[in-house]
Amino acid sequence: MQCDDELNELLSSYRKKRYQIKKKLKEFGDLYKSNDECIFKELCFCILTPQSKAIYCDEAVKELVRSGLLLEGEKSDIKANLRRVRFPNSKASYLIAARKAFKNSGRFDIKSKIDEDNIFKTREWFVKNIKGLGYKEASHFLRNIGFGNDIAILDIHILRSLKRYRIIKKIPSLINRKIYLNVENKMRGFSLKIGIPLQELDLLFWSDETGFIFK
């Protein structure tokens, strides 16, 4: 059980950050209204994030876009621009594979793979079909394009918070599908209990751990 002081601290943090959190979530929703190429760029960001700092991944994608490499570049050139991202060789391959998966006749098509009425089914499709995406990365991508209402991005920052508030007893050393969905469900229950929407709680946890609201 959580003590009252801990919950009060969390709720106080939420009150202070609620406006910024909601503003960020609106930005995510607005992204989905843009073209498929912009959505692809966000997918690439999420592919780069495992075991890497989000801000470095964002910088890497922006540089790949500026240089034209993200949409047209060869693996070796993409890899050279992933200097601050872990596992650059593998992730360069994943970016190339994602580009091939969604680019047809010179145009990107990602929205056709997103079932807006069944985001869980959509997440399963991305995990199964896109190299480099696990449940965390697929959830991250869907949240960042406006579909995070009922899913969680269980990165290390979120897991630490879940342990801190005794939502989970320990941080799993390995997270498979069953464990991910189980922990996600516990976080969902906690969000309902304290009255903070799941995707807002996700950003709250992340910002409390890192000191800033990002994506």
N, C-alpha and C positions, 0 to 999 in steps of 0.2 A: 504493500500500500504506500501511496505517496503521503508525506507529511504536509500539513497545511502550509507551512512556510515555503516549501518547494513549489507547491501549486500556485501560491500567491505570487511568488517570484516570476513564474512562467506567465501567469495572467497579466502581471504588470508589464512584462516585456512585450506581450502581445498588444496591449493597449498603446504602448509607445510606438510600436512598429506597424500597427494595423494598416494605416494609410499607405505606407510605402509598400507593404506586402500586397495589398489589393491593387495598387498601381502597377506593380511588377506583373501580377497575374493578368491584368488587362493587356499589358504589352504582349504577353504570351498568346492571348486570344487574338489580338490584332495580327500577329504573325501568320496565323492560319488563313487570314483573309488575303494575304499577299500571294505571289506566284509560287509555283512548285520549286523553282530554283532556289528561292529564299528558304523554303522548308527543307530542301536538301542540304543547304549550308548548316542548318540547325542540327540535322541528323549527323552530319560529319563532326560537329562539335561534340555531340554525345558519344560518338564512336571513339573519340580521342580521350575521353575523361577517365577511364579506369586507371586507378593508381597514379593519376596525374592531377595537378592543380587546375581547377576549372579556368582560372584566369589565364594560365599559360595556353590552355587548349583554345580558348577564345581568341587569343592573340595569334596563335598558329593558323587558325581558320581565316582570320582577317588577312593575314599575310599571303596565304594561298589564294585567296580571292583577288587581292591586289595584283598578284603576279600572274593571274590567269591559270595557275597550276591546278586549282581545285577542280575545275570543270574540264580541263584539257591535258593536264600535265602527266608525265610518266612517273612511275613509281619512284625511281631514284631521285628525281627532282622534288617530289613531294616529301620523301623521307628526309632530304637535306633541310627542309623547312620545319621539321618536327624536333628540333634540337632540345627543346625544354619539355618535351612530352615523352613519357616512358614508353618503351617498346616501339620505337619509331618504324622499324622495319615491318612488323606485323600490322601496325595501324595504317601505314601507307598502303599495304595490300588491301586492308579492309575498305579504305576510302575508294580505291580503284574498283573493288567488287561492288560497292554500293552504287557507284556511278554507273556501272554497267547494268545493274539491276533496275535502275529507275530512269535511265536515259534511253529514249527510243526516237530514232530519226532526228537526232539533234535536240530533242526537247525532253524536259524532265516531267515525269508523271508519278507523283507520290500520293496525291489525294485520293486517287482511285483505290488505293490499298487501305484507306482509313475508313472504317465503318463507324460513323459518328454515333450510331445507336448502340454499338457494342464495342466499347473500347477495350474490354478484356480479350475479346476475340482478336481484335486488331493487335494487341500486344503480343499475343501468342504467335500471330503471323510474322511479326517483325523478329521475334526471338528465333523462330524456326528458319526464316529465310534470309536474314541479313547477317553476314559474318561480322563478328565483333560485338554483337548486341546480346547481352543477357537480359534478365528481367529488370535489373537496375537501369541499364542504359536505355532499354525500350521504354520504360516508365518515364525516365528523364526526358526523352525525346517527346513523348506524347504530352507530358506536362508542359513542356516548353512551347508547344504549339496550341495550347489551350484546352487539353483534355486530361487535366489532372485532378478532377473533382473526386475521384474515388480510387486513386492509385497512389502509391508511395515510392519515393526514390530512396532505397535503403542503402545509402553510402555510409562510410565510416562515421561521418558527423552525425547522421540521423541515428545510427545504431548506438553511438555513445550516449546520445540524449535519451533514447529508449531505455537504456540500462540505468542511466542516472535517475530517471523517474520510475524505475522499477516496473516498466512495462514488459521488459524481458529480463531474465535472470543474468544472462551473460551474452556477450557478443559471439555469434557463431563463427567458428573458424572457417567453415565452408558453407556456402548458401546455395542449395539446390532449389528446384521449383517448389517443392513441398514446404521447405523452411521459409522461403521468401513469402509465399502466400500466407503462411501461418503468422509470421511477424507482421506482415502488412495488415492482416485482419486485427491483430492486437492493437496496432497503432490506430486503425480505423475506429475501434471500440473506444480507445482513449480519447480520440478527437470528439466523439459523440458525447462522452461523459463530461468533458470540460467545456464543450460548446465552441470549439475552434474548428472550422472546416479543415478537412484532411490536408488539402494542398496548402492552406495557409499555415497549418501546424508544421508542415514539412519545411517551408521557408523560414518559419520562426526558429525551429530547431537548428537549421543550417546556419542562420545568421547569428544565433546565440553562440554557436561553436566557433564560427570564423570571424565574427565581428562586423560582417557586412552582408547585405542582401545582393545576391547576384542571380545566377540562373543554373 
